[in-house]
Amino acid sequence: MLSFHSVSASHFKLYIKNGIEKAFALLLLFFSIPVLLLFSILVKYSSKGPVLFKQERVGLHGRKFFQYKLRSMIVNAEEMKGHYAHLNEQIGPVFKIKNDPRLTRVGKFMRKYSIDELPQLFNILFGSMNLIGPRPHPTSEVNEYKDLHLKRLSMKPGVTGLWQVSGRNKIKDFDEWVKLDLEYIDNWSFALDLKIAMKTVGTVFSGTGM
């Protein structure tokens, strides 16, 4: 049996949060259509493979869903993951390489400015993600969670969050990452979401990725 601790906020407030973020996601999607079309074309004609990359992720209370991104890596990147395991910069179940050799030339640029994340706006509209919340992880990584990590799943995952705007590339220990997520969950408020949203804008335009 897995136990998921509840978020301190009321369900009514979280319902309002979902509604606001869906409306904002729809607005962002409208203005980002030219960017999405341009980079979809670049992805299509710069490397072999589909334009979109979809991967099964684990969301609220362990529910599985497909997360969508513009494909930033070579088509067989997942199969090559084991080959580059020795380059993993994270301590824990997460796999992250800052200068991942599997990235395409277009993919490197998209990652730098978080352009590859834009299709996740559809995830928000579908209801599987929020704009702000803990980052969702693949099923294979969640299967390696410790008990203390499971509380991350008590809130709907987000495109951006406290970890992304708190020096994500400098945080190498997954336990420290989880501490930030739990800090967000335990202290959630509309004001905190606004603060993270404003910091995210700066992060994106600075080219440090999300």
C-alpha positions as CSV (number, residue, x, y, z in Angstrom):
1,M,0.0,0.0,0.0
2,L,1.2,3.5,-0.9
3,S,0.2,6.5,1.2
4,F,-0.1,9.9,-0.3
5,H,-0.3,12.8,2.2
6,S,-2.8,15.5,1.3
7,V,-2.0,19.1,0.3
8,S,-2.8,21.6,3.0
9,A,-4.8,23.8,0.6
10,S,-8.6,23.4,0.3
11,H,-10.0,21.5,-2.7
12,F,-11.9,24.6,-3.7
13,K,-8.7,26.7,-3.9
14,L,-7.0,24.0,-6.0
15,Y,-10.1,23.9,-8.3
16,I,-9.7,27.7,-8.8
17,K,-6.0,27.2,-9.4
18,N,-6.7,24.6,-12.1
19,G,-9.3,26.9,-13.8
20,I,-6.9,29.9,-13.8
21,E,-4.0,27.9,-15.2
22,K,-6.1,26.3,-17.9
23,A,-7.3,29.7,-19.0
24,F,-3.7,31.0,-19.0
25,A,-2.4,27.9,-20.8
26,L,-5.0,28.5,-23.6
27,L,-3.8,32.2,-23.8
28,L,-0.1,31.1,-24.0
29,L,-0.9,28.5,-26.6
30,F,-2.6,31.1,-28.8
31,F,0.4,33.4,-28.7
32,S,2.9,30.6,-29.1
33,I,1.4,29.0,-32.2
34,P,3.9,30.7,-34.6
35,V,6.8,29.5,-32.4
36,L,5.4,26.0,-32.3
37,L,4.9,25.8,-36.0
38,L,8.4,27.2,-36.8
39,F,10.2,24.8,-34.5
40,S,8.0,21.9,-35.6
41,I,9.2,22.4,-39.1
42,L,12.8,22.7,-37.9
43,V,12.6,19.5,-35.9
44,K,11.0,17.7,-38.9
45,Y,13.6,18.7,-41.4
46,S,16.7,18.7,-39.2
47,S,16.6,15.1,-37.9
48,K,14.9,11.9,-38.6
49,G,11.9,11.0,-36.4
50,P,8.6,12.4,-35.2
51,V,8.1,16.1,-34.3
52,L,6.6,15.3,-31.0
53,F,8.1,13.3,-28.2
54,K,5.7,11.6,-25.8
55,Q,6.6,9.7,-22.7
56,E,4.6,8.1,-19.9
57,R,4.9,10.1,-16.7
58,V,3.4,9.7,-13.3
59,G,1.1,12.4,-12.0
60,L,-1.4,13.2,-9.3
61,H,-1.8,10.2,-6.9
62,G,0.3,8.0,-9.2
63,R,-2.0,8.4,-12.2
64,K,-0.1,7.8,-15.4
65,F,-0.3,10.0,-18.5
66,F,1.6,10.9,-21.6
67,Q,3.6,14.1,-21.4
68,Y,4.3,15.9,-24.8
69,K,7.3,17.8,-25.9
70,L,8.9,19.0,-29.2
71,R,11.5,16.3,-29.9
72,S,14.9,17.7,-28.9
73,M,16.9,14.4,-29.1
74,I,17.8,11.8,-31.7
75,V,15.0,9.4,-32.4
76,N,16.6,6.5,-30.4
77,A,17.6,8.5,-27.4
78,E,15.7,6.4,-24.9
79,E,17.4,3.2,-26.2
80,M,20.8,4.9,-25.7
81,K,20.1,6.0,-22.2
82,G,22.0,3.1,-20.6
83,H,25.0,3.9,-22.8
84,Y,25.3,7.3,-21.1
85,A,24.4,6.2,-17.6
86,H,27.9,7.0,-16.4
87,L,27.4,10.7,-17.3
88,N,24.3,11.1,-15.1
89,E,24.8,14.2,-12.9
90,Q,22.1,13.4,-10.4
91,I,22.3,11.5,-7.1
92,G,19.1,9.4,-7.0
93,P,16.5,8.0,-9.4
94,V,16.6,10.9,-11.9
95,F,18.7,10.8,-15.1
96,K,20.0,14.2,-16.2
97,I,23.0,15.3,-18.3
98,K,23.6,19.0,-18.7
99,N,25.2,18.7,-22.2
100,D,23.4,15.6,-23.3
101,P,25.1,14.1,-26.3
102,R,21.8,12.8,-27.6
103,L,20.5,16.3,-28.2
104,T,20.1,17.5,-31.8
105,R,21.4,21.0,-32.8
106,V,17.8,22.3,-32.9
107,G,17.1,20.5,-29.7
108,K,20.0,22.3,-27.8
109,F,18.5,25.7,-28.8
110,M,15.0,24.6,-27.8
111,R,16.2,23.3,-24.4
112,K,18.1,26.5,-23.7
113,Y,14.9,28.6,-24.0
114,S,12.5,25.9,-23.0
115,I,10.7,25.9,-26.4
116,D,10.5,22.1,-26.3
117,E,8.1,22.4,-23.3
118,L,5.4,24.3,-25.2
119,P,3.3,21.2,-26.1
120,Q,2.8,20.6,-22.4
121,L,0.3,23.4,-22.6
122,F,-2.0,20.7,-24.1
123,N,-1.3,18.6,-21.0
124,I,-2.6,21.4,-18.9
125,L,-5.7,21.8,-21.1
126,F,-6.3,18.0,-20.9
127,G,-6.1,18.2,-17.1
128,S,-3.1,15.9,-16.5
129,M,-0.8,18.8,-15.6
130,N,-0.8,22.3,-14.1
131,L,1.3,25.2,-15.1
132,I,3.0,25.2,-11.7
133,G,3.7,22.1,-9.6
134,P,6.3,19.4,-9.0
135,R,7.9,18.1,-12.2
136,P,6.5,14.7,-13.3
137,H,8.9,11.9,-13.7
138,P,8.9,8.8,-16.0
139,T,7.4,5.6,-14.5
140,S,10.9,3.9,-14.4
141,E,12.2,6.7,-12.1
142,V,9.1,6.8,-9.9
143,N,9.5,3.0,-9.3
144,E,12.8,3.8,-7.7
145,Y,11.4,6.5,-5.3
146,K,11.9,6.2,-1.6
147,D,8.9,6.5,0.7
148,L,9.8,10.1,1.5
149,H,9.6,11.0,-2.2
150,L,6.0,9.9,-2.7
151,K,4.5,13.0,-1.3
152,R,5.5,14.7,-4.6
153,L,2.6,12.8,-6.1
154,S,0.0,14.5,-3.8
155,M,-0.2,17.5,-6.1
156,K,-0.8,17.7,-9.8
157,P,2.5,18.0,-11.6
158,G,3.5,21.2,-13.3
159,V,5.5,22.5,-16.3
160,T,7.5,24.8,-14.0
161,G,7.9,24.9,-10.2
162,L,10.0,25.9,-7.3
163,W,12.9,23.5,-8.3
164,Q,13.1,25.1,-11.8
165,V,13.5,28.6,-10.5
166,S,15.9,27.7,-7.6
167,G,19.0,26.9,-9.5
168,R,17.9,23.5,-10.9
169,N,21.2,22.9,-12.7
170,K,23.1,23.3,-9.4
171,I,21.0,20.8,-7.5
172,K,22.5,17.4,-7.9
173,D,20.9,15.4,-5.1
174,F,17.4,14.3,-5.7
175,D,16.6,14.5,-2.0
176,E,17.3,18.3,-2.2
177,W,15.0,18.5,-5.2
178,V,12.3,16.8,-3.3
179,K,12.7,19.2,-0.3
180,L,11.9,22.1,-2.7
181,D,8.8,20.2,-4.0
182,L,7.6,19.5,-0.5
183,E,8.2,23.1,0.5
184,Y,5.9,24.1,-2.4
185,I,3.2,21.6,-1.5
186,D,3.2,22.4,2.2
187,N,3.2,26.2,1.6
188,W,1.2,26.5,-1.5
189,S,-0.7,29.7,-2.1
190,F,-1.7,31.8,-5.1
191,A,1.0,34.3,-4.1
192,L,3.6,31.6,-4.3
193,D,2.4,30.5,-7.7
194,L,2.6,34.1,-8.9
195,K,6.1,34.4,-7.6
196,I,7.2,31.2,-9.3
197,A,5.5,32.3,-12.6
198,M,7.4,35.6,-12.6
199,K,10.7,33.9,-11.8
200,T,10.0,31.4,-14.6
201,V,9.7,34.3,-17.2
202,G,13.2,35.5,-16.2
203,T,14.6,31.9,-16.3
204,V,13.2,31.3,-19.8
205,F,14.5,34.6,-21.3
206,S,17.9,34.2,-19.6
207,G,18.4,31.0,-21.6
208,T,19.2,28.8,-18.7
209,G,16.3,26.4,-19.5
210,M,13.6,25.1,-17.1
